[in-house]
Amino acid sequence: MTDVIRWEEPPKAHGNAKPKPPSKYQPVADALRARPGEWALIAEGKLPGTAGTLAGRVRAGVGPWAPPRSFESKAVGPASGSSSKVYARFVGEGGNLTGGEPCEAGPGCIPCGGEAS
């Protein structure tokens, strides 16, 4: 291999690559955005590990849950078995309901858990 620097764009997607289908959770994320601050059950009957993974993806802002910190989520259930549930709520772009601007009440506001006057 020869060391070289050449300014060029990488090749386009492989010729056999298919576009990724939309996430099955896109309608769920859209529904949560329409009702900010309200918790909703978004999945049930999941194995504990699967529920935890989904909750983590929601919090991390993966796929339809983007950008990061726009949603809160919780996986609830026993450590074993298949009765875990996942709850989520939209908390605003970047983690607050004020559209990315810090709330006057402080970081606890969801919505206004900081008790702004």
Secondary structure, DSSP 8 states (H G I E B T S, - for coil): ------------S-TT-------TTHHHHHHHHHSTT--EEEEEEE-HHHHHHHHHHHHHT-GGG-STTSEEEEEES-SSSS-EEEEEEE--GGGSTTTTS--TT-TT-SSSTT---
